[in-house]
Structures are given as C-alpha cells and as structure tokens.
Amino acid sequence: MPTTRREFLVASAAVASGLVSRAHADDPKTNVVVWDERQPAQKEAYKDFLGNAIADHLRTQPGMTVKSVALDDPNQGLGDDVLGPAQVLIWWGHVRQHEVKPEVGKAIVERIKAGTLSLIALHSAHWATPFMEAMNERARLDLQKTYAAAKRPPEIKEIAPPQRNTVPKFESRLTPYTEAHKFPDGTVKLDLHLPFCCFPAYRNDGKPSFIRTLKRDHPIAAGVPAAFEISREEMYCEPFHVPRADEVVFEERWETGEWFRSGMVWQIGKGRVFYFRPGHETYPTYTLEHPLRIVTNAVRWLATNPS
C-alpha cells in the first residue's frame, strides 16, 4: 500500500488507467464500512440507497473489502463486530442522526485518535454524531496545544452549541472559540465554546455547483480535474462553524455567489477526518465520476498511516 504522497499519486494514476499491477492487487485489503441512514427520499436518485451505491462502486476497486450498514441494522450498524476490522468509516446521514447517541460517537472518535479508524463525512453528516464529536475533540486538542507551556494548566469549561437543526446566523461569532478569564491569584479559567458544526444558509434548489481543486497534488485529488461541475446539488454557504482544517482540498461555488470549503481534512490524534460536502439525497451525486473518484481516493489515503 502506498505510504508517501508521490507513491500514492503513482498508484492512483495506475488505477485510473486500468494498469493495476498484480503486486498491488495482492496488497492487504483496506476494510471500509459505509454507514447510511437510508432515507426513503434517496429512492428519487438511487435504486438501492445512496450508501449502497458508494459501497458497490468501492467493491469494484482493487484491494478493498466493503461492508454496507444502516441505522436500522443491529447496534445501528456500529457494533464492535463492524467497527473492529474497519479502517475507514464513510457516513451519510440527515434527519435521524440524533438517534446515534453521543457515547457511540465518542467511541468512534477514540478509534480515530488511536489511529485504527478514519472517518469520511458526506454532505449533511456535518451533524452526524461521530463528526460532531470529532470536531469537539479537535477543538479540545487545539486548546490544549495553545496552553501546553502554561505553568499552571487552566480550568476549562465547555459550552455546547445549540442542538441539531439550529442554524447559526451570519453575524454569529464563529465557533469554536475560547473566552479567557484571568484572576489576580494567577488562575486562568477558559470557556470553550464547542463548534456549531453548521453554517448560516442552505438552499435546496437543485442548481449546479462548481467545484475547484485547491490542492491538485493532494492524494485525495489524484485524477480529479482542476474544476468540475455537479449539475444538480443543494447549496451550503460559509462560514462553516468547525475547527480550522489542516488542509482544504476543494472549494465549491454557486452562480449566486455563495461558496463553501467542500473538502477538508483534520488530523485527530493518529487518525484523520475528511469532510466532503456534495451528496444531497435526491440528486445522483454518487453515481458521478468525480465525486466517486474523490471518495475512492480518500479511502485509500485515509487507510494509510499519517505522514
């Protein structure tokens, strides 16, 4: 399995042209789990649900073992028997994500921190329990790094954002952020306002979105053009209330002027999280060449050890 960026790009080019060597085919399998809420509305665009469309595509790729699970499966599809072997978890959810409890999301984040699992969150999975818990943990880690050299560690109080389905206003202060309280005895107390994991505007009118590849040499962008169009999609508009990403690979724009950081990567402990914005359930985004290539590239890269 490729371990450096150059090796990854060479391998991805071989896959794209169909020139996969026997040695690559004999590499250890990458274990992928695709988790899908499986909304009935998906049937407008997919014959057998969005998650299954992604899983079926990944099964055509060399070196992958793929399991497709759903919210209504035993243990919500997230039991140890499923997550234990998994190296990459792909998540699509929307209206029932609140049914996955915070403790489940925290357990997934512990796997990410340990480096045994990485997460790909798609579209409305910005409100997925594991994504929100991962962003909370990244906010904590960033704050710890800021005060790592402090002689007296500050006291930290966490302040949760409003519950899911509450959208921030454009003028809202961007989360996460920290308020510091400093006292005469040298004590410092911090209020950590956790990330909202949302954005102030969205519009589901099925108009085209235009994606720009900002980091063309990134493994996730291998074989992806500098710019491409998705003919029908939902619009999300910045600012996105999440911790500062380590890498922004893609940006999305609309003819009406809205834009969004549509492909972002965070390192969390020894593992990674990749958020990719497109994928509203009533449009066939994950039957298209470039979104499927991005997901495939992300799986391969996330399954490697962080450099």
Phi, psi and omega in degrees: 000133183298141183243336178254163180299318180297315180297322180297315181296321178296316180295319180295322177297323178295319178297316183298328182263001179080011183259056181276125183284161176299324180299318179296317181297334180270001178298157174304143183291144169270123183268118185240136172244128175254114180257130185222134174294335179056063175289141174303329181298339178298336182294346174294334185236342186228136180292325186222048176074151184297312181299320179293327177296317178294315181298318180298321178295313182297330178293341177277352183269139181294144173080018181237136168248124192236133176237130179254125183230169185219164181302324183272005174286164175307138182058028180058024181075012189235027178288166179299330179294334178270310186281334183306309180280348190289139172257329180226131176247120175260133188231124169236124176210167180210273192272347183245017185295334179296343180288342175273115190287155180304324181296330176291316178298320180294323178295322176295319180295325177297323176295320178297312181300326180283348179085011179267349184212144169235158187239134168247116179255127185249132170053245185286005171289004170300337176255014176292141181305312180293326178293315180297317179294325177294318178293323174301315182293321178296321178299319178296314182296320178297319180293318178300321179295321180299322185252020183299328184267003182294137180293324178239111181303135180287155171280137184238127174247127180265135179242115184285148175286172174302161182295166178308157179075009172254122187260132178291159176271160179302325183273358179296146176294136184291129177256153002282155172210165185234135171252127182257138175238119185244131187246157184304331181279006179093354179291138174238128176242135184242136169259113177264110177274111186291158186293141178291329183058035176211193190207161191278348184209146173211157182207118182261077181247004175067025178276163181294146168245150185239115186258132177249134177272110184277330182236085188291339179269003180284141179305326180293336181264007182301125179077005180263134182293165179298330178208144175207164184244141166252119194291333180220123178202166170276150179260135166242146183235135174299156010272139177270121185276084177219162174301156179302127181287151174288326180214137172247109188268324183228150173230142182243141180226159178232156184298338180272003172102350177289156179211164183204142173283096195268356176214104186233147181235135172235139169270129178228104188064232180266357182246179184229158172233133175239125175254128177235121194287318186298157173133032175299143194292339183264006177239142189278048185303320184267031161247359186266151187301308190287315175300321178293322178296319180298315178297317179298313177301317182297318178302311183297317183289317181294334180284346177276162176291138178303140179280000000 
